[in-house]
């Protein structure tokens, strides 16, 4: 018998597979306090939650027989995935079940915003009849910019076509061919700003998308634009949005998500041109049934047949191979994180090379790990070891794995090359006995540096005094240099510095560095913990 605990409000209809299964016992204890959850979690094989229950490291320390944590939804922010992985607990989610609900809510918000539905309802229900107070606008023939052409953005585009809207789509992985097949126009963020009457956001919250819609971006938009955000709070700078509406540049906004939830920004509540809903995009009867059905079916598959489909923390791989690959896995993910920052664009082709002893091993897990690091730059926590290669296929990005028995002076060597329209970025790395992980190649330069959280990559002319100028500037701003590596191809030509720093540099300091005579480019390369 398998015991399953449900601690959040989840559709009973969606859980029927578990209720009806003679090998499973289901306990539903909604709103269980953390202290009580600690006391009882040790009796269960599976836990099903939504967003309310916080599955912390402290709770997991008491989960002695837990094998699966299921998030009845997409995000797993409320689950300590690292702690679960450490205990050998599989974390699963239901990534596609709320797609239609979110797309339909986006359309509802856009229509309500265009026709002032909430404001008109409030006035009419108060007993006042005024047909001229809320003149609206039509969607017909308007231009909409969709930022993020994943599953939800794609479904929104399909629905906008029925209103005969002109559709612009932006996504780092949107190809010309896919845009053509969807019947939309591929566009840049600036083109969307300049041409769109509506801008709707369907992207994850990442370092690249946080405050994507800020005062600077809004200043580029067409006057009278309307914004819709049913994706993630933090993509829009709320204060900048309110200021732009007050100035008359932005006509209005419809928000389902906020920088802080529940929202605390009173400017949003009080503004007559902003309509708000409390994070409802996935809250339909059908969506909640579907997510419950998905996780119920997978819990049965995992516990009975050991088959895993939507794990966010581990692929299907033998324990022996995983132990053998362990020293290279973190390094592989770091290589992916670094190389995508060097390229500065989404790749259209990826090449991987394994040399030395690695060439004779099953490197599937290592390949997935590299791709997870690479794709996470744009897709954040929606990419994992299970779905990384599937996401590449979805985005029509070819990848090639080459294995060579002989290495470049190392017992094992890995190289990751990413391409975009003729541009190429390269990271080469190895694990050295006694020294650990080392980055030994960066583009066409040979270096030797340990992967660190904050790296500074500088291209400069090979002239005397450059190292001193950089060091002095950083020191003047109280930035401590951990290590420094330099490299060049020819005397007097282009050279590089790679520095590990104790803390992150801000954009202002990067601009100061680039004012140094002979310094051509300074770029911060960050590694996630």
Secondary structure, 3 states (H helix, E strand, C coil): CEEEEECCCCCCCCCHHHHHCCCEEEEECCCCCHHHHHHHHHHCCEEEECCCCCECHHHHCCCCCCCEEEECCCCCCCECHHHHHHCCCEEEECCCCCHHHHHHHHHHHHHHHHHCHHHHHHHHHCCCCCCCCCCCCCCCCCEEEEECCCHHHHHHHHHHHHCCCEEEEECCCCCHHHHHHHCCEECCHHHHHHHCCEEEECCCCCCCCCCCECHHHHHCCCCCEEEEECCCCCCECHHHHHHHHHCCCEEEEEECCCCCCCCCCHHHHHCCCEEECCCCCCCCHHHHHHHHHHHHHHHHHHHHHCCCCCECCCCCCCHHHHHHHHHHHHHHHHHHHHHHHHHCCCCCEEEEEEEEHHHHCCCHHHHHHHHHHHHHHHHHHHCCCCCHHHHHHHCCCEEEEEEECCCCCCCEEEEEEEEECCEEEEEEEEEECCCEEEEEEECCEEEEECCCCEEEEEEEECCCCHHHHHHHHHHHCCCCEEEEEEEECCCCCEEEEEEEECCCCCHHHHHHHCCCCCEEEEEEEECCC
